[in-house]
Amino acid sequence: MPLLAWRDALSVGDPGIDGDHKKLIQFVNDLQDAIDGRKPDRVVGKIILELVQYTKEHFSREEAVMKGCGYPDYERHRAIHQALTRQVLVMAERYVRTPTDAVKQELIDFLAAWLVEHIIKEDRKVGAYLHGKRVWV
């Protein structure tokens, strides 16, 4: 059973952003599966690297949408993205230095909680703003 599942409550209403979020959820689930399945550290590390890279690409796309439509809270939202990127990189570095089960689980727990919370608390605000401006309608 996957750790995270897409549900309508996570939709921001923008197909591109929602598609990215679904892919991020899949990365988190793949990471959990690799950890649960006791996959080699190189497999877990590869998933982490792909997740970090995809997250950066997603943030760039999401920020371009926010900036393009004049989202009023763009700078604060962008700062949240930058802080998350730093946190994940620190945790990934910790994993590389000390690939223990505890470090792996700490990373997965953090990513799962942060992703859902960020989508619900922050990205849905962006979706509401986009919808109000009828950006994609």
C-alpha positions as MATLAB code, in Angstrom:
seq = 'MPLLAWRDALSVGDPGIDGDHKKLIQFVNDLQDAIDGRKPDRVVGKIILELVQYTKEHFSREEAVMKGCGYPDYERHRAIHQALTRQVLVMAERYVRTPTDAVKQELIDFLAAWLVEHIIKEDRKVGAYLHGKRVWV';
ca = [
       0.000    0.000    0.000;
       1.483    3.365   -0.984;
       2.523    5.831    1.687;
       0.788    8.693   -0.130;
      -2.167    8.663   -2.496;
      -3.431   11.410   -4.767;
      -6.831   12.734   -3.766;
      -8.991   15.596   -4.977;
      -8.211   17.627   -1.842;
      -4.630   17.966   -3.140;
      -5.632   19.416   -6.504;
      -4.762   23.039   -7.134;
      -6.830   22.963  -10.317;
      -3.915   23.510  -12.689;
      -3.206   20.380  -14.760;
       0.536   21.061  -14.979;
       1.040   21.688  -11.275;
      -1.240   18.784  -10.343;
       0.717   16.517  -12.694;
       3.962   17.531  -11.016;
       2.485   16.905   -7.575;
       1.320   13.436   -8.648;
       4.841   12.652   -9.861;
       6.352   13.899   -6.585;
       3.944   11.673   -4.662;
       5.075    8.742   -6.817;
       8.729    9.529   -6.050;
       7.991    9.518   -2.314;
       6.149    6.205   -2.679;
       9.013    4.744   -4.738;
      11.460    5.844   -2.066;
       9.356    4.236    0.656;
       9.088    1.028   -1.393;
      12.862    0.940   -1.878;
      13.440    1.440    1.844;
      10.810   -1.135    2.836;
      12.174   -3.572    0.263;
      15.689   -3.165    1.629;
      16.971   -2.137   -1.782;
      20.707   -1.390   -2.026;
      21.831    2.077   -0.959;
      22.715    2.923   -4.567;
      19.051    2.338   -5.572;
      17.737    4.448   -2.686;
      20.331    7.133   -3.463;
      19.314    7.212   -7.125;
      15.665    7.746   -6.192;
      16.659   10.536   -3.788;
      18.724   12.265   -6.501;
      15.877   11.974   -9.017;
      13.420   13.292   -6.437;
      15.631   16.286   -5.633;
      16.129   17.078   -9.325;
      12.439   16.753  -10.147;
      11.515   18.895   -7.127;
      13.818   21.677   -8.364;
      12.277   21.461  -11.844;
       8.772   21.517  -10.367;
       9.570   24.543   -8.222;
      10.881   26.364  -11.310;
       7.699   25.596  -13.255;
       5.433   26.513  -10.355;
       7.314   29.758   -9.718;
       7.085   30.666  -13.412;
       3.298   30.209  -13.251;
       3.076   32.325  -10.083;
       5.267   35.068  -11.488;
       3.506   35.013  -14.851;
       0.082   35.606  -13.331;
       1.274   38.168  -10.786;
       0.666   36.003   -7.724;
       0.894   38.498   -4.837;
       2.633   36.107   -2.417;
       5.236   34.967   -4.945;
       8.352   35.994   -2.988;
       7.252   34.282    0.227;
       6.254   31.123   -1.638;
       9.569   31.115   -3.510;
      11.433   31.471   -0.192;
       9.564   28.399    1.112;
      10.718   26.458   -1.957;
      14.308   27.562   -1.404;
      14.200   26.549    2.264;
      12.813   23.115    1.395;
      15.475   22.589   -1.249;
      18.177   23.370    1.323;
      16.587   21.046    3.901;
      16.291   18.153    1.464;
      19.878   18.601    0.278;
      21.121   18.523    3.878;
      19.101   15.372    4.563;
      20.274   13.732    1.326;
      23.877   14.541    2.240;
      23.280   12.968    5.646;
      21.973    9.871    3.922;
      25.102    9.671    1.734;
      27.341    9.947    4.817;
      25.248    7.668    7.042;
      22.779    5.507    5.101;
      21.105    4.032    8.156;
      17.488    2.938    8.321;
      16.779    5.772   10.755;
      18.154    8.415    8.369;
      16.213    6.904    5.470;
      12.982    6.898    7.465;
      13.550   10.447    8.714;
      13.941   11.601    5.112;
      10.817    9.806    3.897;
       8.725   11.007    6.842;
       9.859   14.584    6.265;
       9.178   14.485    2.521;
       5.745   12.893    2.873;
       4.577   15.308    5.567;
       6.054   18.361    3.879;
       4.655   17.558    0.442;
       1.070   17.122    1.591;
       1.199   20.079    3.980;
       2.765   22.378    1.379;
       0.221   21.455   -1.279;
      -2.738   21.954    1.055;
      -1.525   25.095    2.832;
       0.405   26.907    0.108;
      -0.150   25.559   -3.383;
      -3.934   25.496   -3.106;
      -3.755   29.262   -2.473;
      -1.935   29.594   -5.775;
      -4.616   27.462   -7.432;
      -7.392   29.635   -6.002;
      -5.631   32.749   -7.264;
      -5.137   31.227  -10.721;
      -8.765   30.157  -10.834;
      -9.914   33.640   -9.787;
      -7.861   35.097  -12.623;
      -9.103   32.331  -14.959;
      -5.517   31.728  -16.026;
      -6.112   28.255  -17.444;
      -9.892   28.274  -17.884;
];
